Amino acid sequence: MKIKLPQPFTFEAGPRAVLLLHGFTGHTADVRMLGRFLEKKGYTSHAPIYRGHGLPPEELIKSNPDQWWEDVNQALQHLKDLGYEEIAVAGLSLGGVLGLKLAYSTSIKAMIPMCAPMFFDNETQLSQGFKAFSKEFKQLEGKDEATIEQEVERLVENSKELFEGLGKTISEVKDNIDTIYTPVFVVQARQDKMINTESATYIYENVESDVKELTWYEDSGHVITLDKEKEQLHEDIYQFLEILDWKR
């Protein structure tokens, strides 16, 4: 069976822009509904796909966090090239980690980390997520269970370097959180089984921003942008963006 691979998107609306960043093993479908919602509210959005993502898992383990960081910077530049000067960033999971790195590395309007990990005591959960993603992809390819089992095991064995890099990236961002002064809205799902939910409190307490908020979503899991409370999440993000001091 041929699998339709996802694409980056840009929804142009008003002069205010939001860079939308997907999670590890995810792609633009993670943030597409949020992008469409913001477009209706007059906000432009752009979502890239990092190298190795939106592809078979064999491709994902050939990529690394340094490449994803480059991809995020290129995506920010893409919005600037289109003429957008004020850009907020909203990132899910790994996207939240990379967005927080943007917040202390360059000038952005605001940062919205959603279920973003800060502690790498969760390698098991992340590798479980990778396993589940790999299995699902291979089922879609129409492979039998025995073949899937073998191929997933091989992938897990070959992904150790990738997870080491992921751990380093998360730790590096955690160590620099206290150099963030840009407005921050921390979003965390209470039913998140993929990361240590203490991450949200850590981000909230350690950023130096004058404008900062933390909201818990009681009935949502890790991919909060696609879960039960997504409409409420969309509205809360919009309200947060509206309190910012935009030039236009």
C-alpha positions in Angstrom: 0.0 0.0 0.0 1.3 3.4 -0.9 1.3 5.8 2.0 0.6 9.5 1.4 3.5 11.4 3.0 2.7 14.6 4.8 3.9 18.1 3.6 4.9 21.3 5.3 2.2 24.0 5.2 1.9 27.8 5.2 -1.5 29.4 5.9 -1.2 33.1 5.2 -3.7 35.4 6.9 -2.7 38.6 8.9 0.6 40.3 9.6 1.2 38.4 12.9 2.8 35.0 12.4 3.1 31.8 14.4 5.7 29.1 13.7 4.2 25.7 14.5 6.5 22.8 15.4 5.6 19.1 15.5 6.8 16.4 17.9 9.3 13.6 17.7 8.1 10.9 15.2 5.2 13.3 14.3 4.7 15.7 11.4 2.5 18.6 10.3 -0.8 16.8 11.0 0.1 17.3 14.7 -0.5 21.1 14.3 -2.6 21.5 11.2 -5.9 22.0 13.0 -4.2 24.7 15.2 -2.9 26.3 12.0 -6.4 26.4 10.4 -7.9 27.8 13.6 -5.3 30.6 13.8 -5.8 31.4 10.1 -9.6 32.0 10.8 -8.5 34.4 13.6 -6.2 36.4 11.3 -2.9 34.8 12.2 -0.4 33.5 9.6 1.2 30.1 10.4 3.9 27.9 9.0 4.8 24.4 9.9 7.9 22.6 8.6 8.7 18.9 8.7 12.1 18.1 10.2 14.4 15.8 8.3 13.6 12.1 8.7 10.0 12.9 9.9 6.9 12.0 8.0 8.8 9.2 6.4 9.5 5.5 7.2 11.2 5.0 10.6 14.4 3.8 8.8 14.7 7.4 7.6 14.0 8.9 11.0 17.0 7.1 12.6 19.3 8.5 9.9 18.5 12.0 11.0 19.6 13.8 14.2 18.6 16.7 16.5 21.3 19.0 15.0 19.5 18.7 11.6 16.1 19.3 13.2 17.5 22.4 14.8 18.7 23.6 11.4 15.2 22.8 9.9 13.5 24.9 12.7 15.8 27.9 12.0 15.1 27.6 8.3 11.4 27.5 8.9 11.7 30.7 11.0 13.7 32.3 8.2 11.0 31.2 5.7 8.4 33.4 7.6 10.9 36.3 7.7 11.5 35.9 4.0 7.8 36.2 3.4 7.9 39.5 5.2 6.8 38.6 8.7 8.7 40.5 11.4 6.9 39.4 14.5 6.8 35.6 15.0 5.5 33.6 17.9 6.3 29.9 18.2 4.1 27.0 19.4 5.7 23.6 19.6 4.4 20.2 20.6 6.8 17.9 22.6 10.2 17.9 20.8 8.8 21.0 18.9 8.4 22.7 22.3 12.0 21.9 23.2 13.3 23.3 19.9 11.0 26.3 20.3 12.4 27.0 23.7 15.9 26.8 22.2 14.8 29.5 19.7 13.5 31.6 22.6 17.0 31.9 24.1 18.9 31.8 20.8 17.1 34.5 18.8 14.4 37.0 19.0 10.8 35.7 18.9 7.5 37.2 20.0 6.5 34.5 22.4 6.9 30.8 23.1 4.2 28.2 23.7 5.7 24.8 24.7 3.0 22.0 24.7 3.9 18.8 26.6 7.6 19.6 26.1 10.0 17.2 28.0 12.7 18.7 30.2 13.9 15.5 31.9 15.5 12.7 30.1 14.4 10.2 32.6 11.8 9.3 30.0 14.0 7.6 27.4 11.9 4.5 27.8 8.6 6.4 27.1 10.2 8.1 24.0 11.5 4.8 22.7 8.1 3.2 23.4 6.6 6.0 21.3 9.2 5.3 18.6 8.3 1.6 18.7 4.6 2.3 18.4 5.2 4.7 15.5 7.4 2.2 13.7 4.9 -0.7 14.2 2.0 1.5 12.9 3.9 2.6 9.8 4.8 -1.0 8.9 1.2 -2.1 9.4 0.1 0.6 7.0 2.7 -0.8 4.5 0.8 -4.1 4.8 3.6 -6.2 6.3 2.8 -9.3 8.4 3.3 -9.4 12.2 6.5 -11.5 12.2 8.2 -9.2 9.7 7.0 -6.1 11.6 8.4 -7.6 14.9 11.8 -8.2 13.4 12.1 -4.9 11.7 11.0 -2.9 14.8 13.6 -4.7 16.9 16.3 -3.9 14.4 15.2 -0.2 14.4 15.3 0.0 18.2 18.8 -1.4 18.2 19.9 1.1 15.6 18.3 4.1 17.2 20.6 4.3 20.3 22.6 7.2 18.9 19.5 9.1 18.0 18.2 8.9 21.6 21.5 9.9 23.0 21.4 13.0 20.8 17.8 13.7 21.9 18.8 13.4 25.5 21.6 15.9 25.1 19.3 18.4 23.3 16.7 18.2 26.1 19.3 18.6 28.8 21.0 21.6 27.0 17.6 23.4 26.7 16.7 22.6 30.3 20.1 24.2 31.4 19.3 27.4 29.5 15.6 27.9 30.4 16.5 30.6 32.9 17.9 32.8 30.0 14.4 33.1 28.4 12.7 36.5 28.8 10.2 36.3 26.0 6.5 35.7 27.0 5.8 32.0 27.6 2.5 30.1 27.8 3.2 26.5 29.1 0.7 23.9 28.1 0.6 20.5 29.7 -1.8 17.5 29.4 -2.5 15.8 32.8 -2.9 12.4 31.2 0.4 12.6 29.3 2.1 9.2 29.5 5.0 10.0 27.2 6.9 12.6 29.2 7.5 13.5 32.9 4.7 16.1 33.4 6.9 17.9 36.0 8.5 19.4 32.9 5.7 21.9 32.7 6.2 23.2 36.2 10.0 23.3 35.7 9.6 25.5 32.5 7.1 27.8 34.2 9.2 28.3 37.4 12.5 28.8 35.6 11.8 31.1 32.7 12.6 34.7 33.5 9.6 36.1 31.5 7.5 38.8 33.0 4.5 37.4 31.1 4.1 33.7 31.7 1.2 31.3 32.2 0.8 27.6 32.9 -2.4 25.7 32.0 -3.1 22.0 32.7 -5.6 20.1 30.5 -7.1 17.4 32.7 -8.5 15.1 30.1 -5.8 15.2 27.4 -2.8 12.9 26.6 0.6 13.7 25.1 -0.6 14.8 21.6 -2.7 17.5 23.1 -3.3 19.2 19.8 -5.4 16.3 18.6 -7.0 15.3 21.9 -10.4 15.9 23.6 -9.6 19.5 24.7 -8.1 20.7 21.5 -10.9 23.4 21.0 -10.2 24.8 24.4 -6.4 24.7 23.7 -6.9 26.6 20.4 -8.9 29.2 22.2 -6.4 29.6 25.1 -3.5 29.9 22.6 -5.4 32.6 20.7 -6.2 34.5 23.9 -2.6 34.4 24.9 -1.4 35.7 21.5 -4.0 38.5 21.8 -2.4 39.9 25.1 1.0 40.3 23.4 2.2 43.7 22.4 2.2 43.3 18.6 3.2 46.2 16.4 0.3 45.6 14.0 
